Amino acid sequence: MADTNADKRDSMTNEFDQKMEPVSLWKDAWRRLKKNKMALAGLAIIALYFAATLLAPVLPIYHYEEQVVDHANLPPSLRRAGEVMLETRVAYMRKTMESEGRSEMNEEEKAQVERMKADVASNPVHKRVYVLGTDDLGRDMMARILYGGRISIMIGLIGTITATLVGILLGSIAGYVGGRLDNFIMRFVDVLYGLPYMLVVIIMMAVFGKNVINLFVAIALVSWLTLARVVRGQVISLKHAEFVEAARSMGASPARIVFRHLTPNTLGVIVVFATLLVPDFIMSESFLSFLGLGVSAPLASWGSLVSEGTNTMELYPWQLLVPAIAMTVFLFAMNFLGDGLRDALDPQSKNRT
């Protein structure tokens, strides 16, 4: 009998005798998302970033803490570091000669050039290649960006997961129970909304110290407020729906109704909102790092690298441009993906075909 019912489901046809297959919300959303080229491009870029940052320890790059003082402030190049270093030093000497009105190097300068040439030829460290240049301590910018990306993306993900879990829990309970509990939770949310968010984070970082754990806690502290309101509104609009009444009539407990029936029906909104929260957390961390309240050395994040680059951008612009471009591309990709998910998961979307 069960097999017969399964066969009937598999062979469902419409009035034109065409075979129809049931399509779930997520399959339908994926079908529409694939038509959004910008969202797919954003998804590909995000996947590339995740792969590069996670595999950073096994990639053929130099360690982000390793310093080679002779290679300080080398520009991006595909040539060996020794050649670029020698060329940079000779160019500096020539500028010094021009400022002093000389047309030739003196004996001391010639001897210095010869020593550098001999060192470049004999020291294997000068065979390195810095595709994205080096910083003022001779550290590889590519390694710094990849390892910094691990910190920034991790902060974005952990902050988003924390905000999502707290927002879903409190928003669902407030929306379903209602009454005094709803009023108490929402007034608590209003009080936290009234506090200057970034000032609270800055005070926490200043009081409890600068480390990654405190940064996670400070950023996620009041980040769940908007999501709690969104989930509450969705639950209120669904809690009197027919499927909820059916579950209640069958003896389902309030907890089961909230977390097995109501919350899954709000996942579309939650996924979209969570996708847009990640760049918000990364920007918050970048702002804190720019103020000197982010991650501490020798760790780095995109925000701290941008902050360091602003100090040398006139002489060595790549130290600012490279991390800024890396962060900007990732944030744009997250926003494109978030917009695509919003359209794909919205049943009333104008792009629905």
N, C-alpha and C positions, 0 to 999 in steps of 0.2 A: 504493500500500500504506500509506504514511504517512497519507494522507487517510482511508483506511478505519479505521485505528486511532484517529485523532482523532475520527471520527464515533462509534465505539464508546464512547470515553471520554465524549463529550458526551451520549450517550444511555443512560448507565448507569441501570438500574432495579432496585428491590428486589423482594422476593417478592410485593408487592401491586401490581406493575406501575406503581409511582410513580417519576417521574424523580428521580434523585439527582445532585447536583452536589458535587464535592469542595470542602471548605472548609479553608483553611490555618489554622495556629495563630493568625496575626495577625488574620485575618478573624473567626475565632471569638471571639478576645479582644475585638475591637472591638464585636462584636455584644453580648457580655455587659457590656462597659463602658458601652454606651449605656443599659443598664437601670439603671445606678447613677446616680441623680440628683445625689447629692452630689459624685461624681467628675466628672460633666459640668459642674456648677457651678464646681468648682475649676478645671477646664480652661478654662472661659470667663473666669474671673477672671484666671488666669495669662496667657491670651492678651491680655486688656485691659491688664494691667500691662506686658507686653512691648511692645505697640503704643505705649502712652503714653510709656514711657521711651525707646524708640528714636526716636520722632518728636518728642521734647521740643524739639530745636532749631527745628522748623518750627511748633510749636504756638503759639497766640497768648498766650504767657506772657512775663514779663520775665526777663532773664538772671539766673542764680542768683548771680552775683558783684556785680550792680549794687546799690549802696547809696543810699538816700534817707533821710538822717538824720532829716528831719522826719516820716517815716512809721514811725519805730521803734516797735515793740510795739503795732501796730494790731491789734485783734481781727478775726476773720473776719467779712466783711460783703459784701453785694452792692451796697453804695452806693459812691460815689466816695471815694477816700482823703482828699481835702481835707475833706469833710463829717465823716467819722469822726474825723479828726485834730482838727478844730475842736471837735467835741462832746466828745472826750476831754479836751482842754486846758481847756475851760470847766468840765467836771465836776470836774477837779482843782482849779481855782481856787475852786469853790464849797466843796469840802471844806476847803481852806485857810481860807476865810472862816468856815466853821462852827467850825473849831478855834480861830480867833482871836476868835470871838464877834461877827463882823460880819454884817450882813444885806445889804449892798450892796458892789459892787466899788469900789475906789478909782480915782482918775483914771488912774494908771499901768496898772492892770489893764484898764480900759476901752480905753485907747489900744492896749494889746497885743492885745486882741480885735479891734479895728478893723484893725490891721495884718495880723493873721492872715486876716481876711475878705478884705482886698484882695489878699493873696498867693494865697489859694485861688482867687479869681476870675480872676487874671491869669496864674498859672503853670500851664501845661498838665500838668505832672507830677502835680498834685493830682487830675487826672481819672482816674487809675489806679484799678483795682478789685482788691482783694486778697481773693479768695474764701476763702482759708485763713489770712488774716492775714499779719503780718510778724514778723521776729525783732528782736533788740535793736539791729541795725544797719540796719534798714529794708529788709531783703531779703525778696522774695516767698517765703512758705513753700511755696506750690505748686511754684514752680520749684526750690526747694531739695530738696523731696521727690522730684520727678521725676528730677532729675539725681543725687540721692543714691541713688535706686532703681537707676539705671544702674550705679553703682559696686557696690552690694550684690549685685544680680543677676549682674553680671559676675563678681564674686568667687565666688559660689555656682556658676556654670556652669563657670568655668575650674578651680576646685578640684575639682569633680565629674568633669570630663573627665580631668584629670590623675590623680586617684585611680582612676578606672575603667580607664584605659589601663595604669597600673602594676600595679594589682591583677589585671587579666586576664592580663597578660604573666607575672608571677611566679607567680600562682596556677595558671595552666594548665601552665607548665613544671614546677612542683613536683609537681602532681598526676599528670601523665603520666609523667615520668621516674622519680620516686620515688627510693628509695635515699638515698645520701649527699647528693645535690643537694637533694632534698626536705627532708632533715633540716637541712641548712645554712640553707636559705631560711626554714624555719619557726622555727628557733632565732633567726635574725636578727629575724624578726617578733616573737618572744617578748621579745627584748631591748628592742625599740622600744616594745612594749606596756608594759614595766615602767617606762618613763620617764613622768613627769607631762606629759601632752600640752600643756596650756596653758602650763605653765612653760617648756617648750622653745620654744614659739612666742613667748612674751614675751621670753625671752633673745635669740632671733634678731632680733626687732624692735629690741631695745635695742642690740644689737651692730652690726647692719648698717644701722640707720637706718629712719626711718618714711617709706616710700613704697609705692606700690601694688604694684610688682614684688616687693619684699621681703615684702609682706603675702601675695601669692599663693604665693610659695615657702614661707613659714613655715607657712601653713595647710595646704598640700597635702603637706608633708613626710612626715607620718606618717598621713595620712588614708586611705591605701590598704590599711592592715593588715587591717581586717575584711573588705573585699571580696576580698583575696587568699585569705583563709581560706575564704570562701564559695565562690569559684571552684574552689579546690583540691578541696574536698569534692565539688562537682558533677562535676569531671573524674574523680576517683577512682571515683565511682559509675557513670560512663559508659564508662570506657576499655576495659572488657571486654565492651561491648555488641556485638551482632551486626553493626551497621552499621560499627563501628570495625574489627572483625575482617575484614569484607569489604573495607574500604579497605586494610587492611594486606596482605591476601592479593593484592590487585591491584598491590602495589608502591608504594603511597603513602608518601611520606616522613613522618617524625615531625612535622615542621613543618606539612605539609599536613593531617595527621590532627588536630593540635591546633587549628589556626586555621581549617580549612575544615569540620571535622566536629564536634569536641567543643565549641569555643567557641560556635558558633551555637546549639547545643542548651542552653546555659546563659544565653542572652540574656534569657529571661523573668525569671530571678532577678536578673540584672545590671540590667535596666531598672528593676525595682521598687526595688532597693537604691540605684541612682543617683538616682532621684526623691526618695528620702528623705534623700539626702546633701545636696541643695541647701539645704534649710532649716537643716541642721546647720552648714554653712559660713557661712551668713548670720548665724546666732546667734553663732558664734565670732568673726566680724568685728565684730559689734555689741558683744560683750563687750570685745574689744581696743580698740575706739573709745571705749567707756565708760571704760576705764582710761587713755585718752589715747595709746594705741599704734596706733591705726588710721590712716586716711587723714589727711593734713595739709591745713590750710586753704590755698587757698580751696575745695579739693575737699571734698565732704561725702558721707556715707553715712547710711543710716537709723540706724545705731548712734551716729555722731557727733552727729546731730541730736537723738536721745534724750538723749545725754549733755549737750548744751547746754541742752535743755529742762528738765532736772532742776534747773539753777541758778536758773531763773526760774518754776518751776511754781506757786508760791504767788501770784505777782502776775499772771502771764500763762500760764495753764494750757494754752492751745492750742498753745504752742510745744513742749510735751511730748506732749500727747494726739494731735495730728495725725500726726506721724511714727510714734508708737507704734502707732496704729490702722492706718496704712498698712502697716507691717511685719507686724503681727499678722494682718491679713487675708490677706496674701500667704503667710505661713507656714502658716496654716490651709488655704488652697487647695492648697498643695503636699502637705500631709499627706493631705487628702481624695483628691487625685489618686493619690498613692502607694498608699493603701489600696485604691482602686478598681482600680489596675493589678495589685496583688497578687492580688485576687480574680479578676480577668479572666484573668490568665495562669496561674493555678493549675489544672491539669487536675482536681484532686481537690476544687476549690472547692465548698462547699455551695450556692453561688449558681448553679452550672452548670445550665442548663436546655436 
